Structure formats: C-alpha cells, structure tokens
Amino acid sequence: MHMHKFEKIWLFFGIGSLFVFLTVIGVSAFAQGNQPPSCLTTIDPDKVEQTPPFDKPGLVKVGENEYQLNMVASAFAYIPNQVEIPKGAKVTINVATKDVIHGFEMVGTNVNMMVEPGYVSSFTKTFNETGEFTILCNEYCGAGHHMMTAKVKVVDKQ
C-alpha cells in the first residue's frame, strides 16, 4: 500500500500527540498522585444526618479567620438554608446528600460542585467581598428542583 508523504506526516503527528497526551496524564495521575476529588471522602448516604459534621450542619470556626461550612442537600432543600460568613474568611464548604445527585452552585462565584450520594464534595473559597450569594441546584433532582435554593450572606466582621 502506498502512502503519500503528507499522510505519513499527519500519521506521525497524530501518534506523537497521543503519546505526549498519555504521558502527561500518566505522570499527573501516578507520579504526582492526582485523583478525582470525589474519591477522597466517602459517607454512608443512609446515615448522613447521624455522621459528624453533617449531624449539626452550619458554619463552624476552625481557626483564625478559617471556617468550615457543612451542608446537607436533600429533596429540594439545603440545610442550613441561610448562612452568614464574615468578610475575608477562608471557608471550606463540605456538602453531602442523602438521596439523589444534586448540584451546588454559588451564583457569582467559582463555587460549583456535583453532590453525589456516598461522597462528600468539598470546595475552599475566601470571601473578600460583602454581599448575598444564592446557592442553586444545577443538577435536575426531581419535580421540586427549581425551588432548591439557599443563601449565603457575607458580612463585615463585628
């Protein structure tokens, strides 16, 4: 079979690109130990409300200007529904669900997670500006999906 010179060039370019791509992924996954975030922390979906820290959801101070916001997503609601965070606080947001897949998007920020049963989704953000942020479920979760919201209010320190 005769291959044209340009066909050979594109074939070598394609195979070379594939080799480079797989090498980068392999080094990232194995040498640096990168893993998908969902495999880091697991939780029994039937016992979310009995498992700390989700047994007492809300904002918890863990250090100097560092907080942990623990939330539970369930059928068409986030618990707690409203949270106040001090301006300048570094907050680790942990969300778990006890029923189906939910989304967790804080409008106006880069906070966006998929919340799956059996896993704890986490995101760390520093809130440098005051204001109100609406949390929306951006994964269809049933008939009341459009009503699944919560509010985060960033306030000046007292």
Salt bridges, closest charged atoms under 4 A:
GLU49 OE2 - LYS98 NZ 2.56
ASP99 OD1 - HIS102 NE2 2.80
